[in-house]
Amino acid sequence: MTEDLILANATLVLPGETRTGSVKIAGGEITDIADGASVPAGAIDCEGDCVCPGLVELHTDNLERHIQPRPKVDWPHANAIIAHDAELAGTGITTVFDAMRVGSISRRESRYGAYARQLASELLELRAADALKISHFLHLRAEVCSDTLLDELNAFGDADRVGLVSLMDHTPGQRQFRDIAKLEQYVKGKHGFDDAAFQAHVAHLKDLRDTYGDVHEAEAVKAARRFGAVLASHDDTTADQVAVSARHGISLAEFPTTIEAAQACHAQGIKVMMGAPNLIRGGSHSGNVAAHELAELELLDILSSDYVPAALLMAAVQLGELWGDMARGLGTVTHAPADAVALSDRGRLETGKRADLIRFRLKAGAPVLRGVWSRGERVA
């Protein structure tokens, strides 16, 4: 049972502004928002700290990192899921779409085996047992450059909370890895391939794309419709690729790699999501367009923590400073991602919304969390 709670004397982060006020929580929902710095009896005095909706994360590889913390190390999945959940709660994320790859490569040396169905079942079992702190949905990353995508997609159904399907095409020489040298650096570092193994890997991926790519892409689009999931593109690079995305009914573009692609997305009404680590580091680790360039061009709508959960809040604050509008910056990690996946019950400080909240203050320009609530229950 959640307790009634008032967070008072806070800087409330609303969709279009920040202002001093208080938030009242009861029954896991926001029941009242009031202006002013007064602190009623029994309320928590936030001393001017920011209070905003819990962060909504649409694309994170963090769970995969927990289940395989080192190459060839398979960590017990229940422990990994619980640790992942606690880590996200500790960074202010209260809703997550856990990214799981579907579409594997059968060649043993490629080291891309199927895992999503088993992991999803384990996650959903823990959720049903009320063992998790925050709200979890599935994000299926449909790898068209594979030979098992259709079988893996068909293992999922209506009960699996699949909220997002993204079309992944990691064929060497295009999209994220137009620069083959960047792909070589990444794959050799991750899997320990030598030169011969890497060249064989590249040749096999290109062959898979030629054999299955178009069919897999079409079937992944159908699967998203079957699940009732939002469909996303990944690493669009050209206006032509964005045009294909638009024909598929895609409404969210994950990490477009060029200004051309981001501009084309906005022209088609497709929301652009970029990685928080890209923004913080000042550029892409793959050599693609920098997130801050898109922000400065008014082409960035949503942030994702990608591979560093703690980056999400930090990057949103950085965006707020870049734009001179903290409410707008934090909107890229609260109401904007919630809207993109049609979660109308969260992402805003409004009465009747879920009481997913975070409290933080800035220290030397960095956000320091002082409390996280999920459905009104303190989780960090």
Secondary structure, 3 states (H helix, E strand, C coil): CCCCEEEEEEEEECCCCEEEEEEEEECCEEEEEEECCCCCCCCEECCCCEEEECEEEEEECHHHHHHCCCCCCCCCHHHHHHHHHHHHHHCCEEEEEEEEEECCECCHHHCECCCHHHHHHHHHHHHHCCCCCCEEEEEEEEECCCCCHHHHHCCCCHHHCEEEEEEECCCCCCHHHCCHHHHHHHHHHHHCCCHHHHHHHHHHHHHHHHHHHHHHHHHHHHHHHHHCCEEEEECCCCHHHHHHHHHHCCCEEECCCCHHHHHHHHHCCCEEEEEHHHHHHCCCCCCCCCHHHHHHCCCCCEEECECCCCHHHHHHHHHHHHHCCHHHHHHCCCHHHHHHCCCCCCCCCCCCCECCEEEEEEECCEEEEEEEEECCEECC
